[in-house]
Amino acid sequence: MKDKLRPIGIFDSGVGGLTVVKEVMRTLPNEEIIYFGDTARVPYGSKSKETVVRFSIENILFLLQHNVKLIIIACNTSSSVALSVVERNFKVPVMGVIKPGVEEALRVTRNNIIGIIGTKATINSGSYEKEIHSIDAKTKVYSMACPLFVPLVEEGWLNTPVTKDVAAEYLMPLKSKGADTIVLGCTHYPLLKPMIREVLGSGVTLVDSARQVACRARDVLSEHNLLAGKRKGKPDVWFYVSDEPDNFSRVGRRFLGFSLGNVRKVSHV
Ligand code: DGL
């Protein structure tokens, strides 16, 4: 197969990385995509660095079996703790989601007070603060782990009173610190965007890094001369999971707005 026609590999611990798939499909409409959601082992956000690194390597090896030309780690937890370990160890480029989100947050903040929300592992890693302060040491950063958001999203509870109460509990402290920008530092959280917006009001800008990740992926492919040209028909998008596909298909359809087709269960994990 010609190098440029090889698929892009994207993985996440579950359904959340579909937020990145959606933007990659929009920004790179000629690219085939292989997505892997590690639904048997989600959540990653409460696991140790060693475990998340091991899972991430296994997921990358799975995607490489499908001859991918680029790997996007569409998981903030894995990007926070595993990217620096894995990024130079494979023959294809591997990119994460932290840097694109940080660049966007610094572009849109007006008062240089940024809130970060993510899993416990992402927040404890300090990955966002480090990245922000490497670009602008004066920006104030406040972080909040929101461990209940992921199970709510995996359950498809995107707009229930319970979810709204949980969101208010997590988010109001960041608002009261004066943050005018909040980074949705977990690929599951964009599915809660309407709810989060309702809780925080219009004065706070929400940064969902998926769009920036897709733009960065376009740049990386272009740098490597790997951008696919125009195809006859729509390129294929393949979905794989490590546990039963039903819930993934249901939440995924709701989010992507189309049926995911044949979601395959694989057993590399
Ligand atoms: N997708 C993960 C992330 O972006 C959240 C879910 C998990 O904890 O595995 O951090």
Residues whose N, C-alpha, C, O or C-beta is under 5 A from the ligand:
A	BS01	DGL	D12 S13 G16 V42 P43 Y44 G45 S46 A74 C75 N76 T77 T119 V150 G185 C186 T187 H188
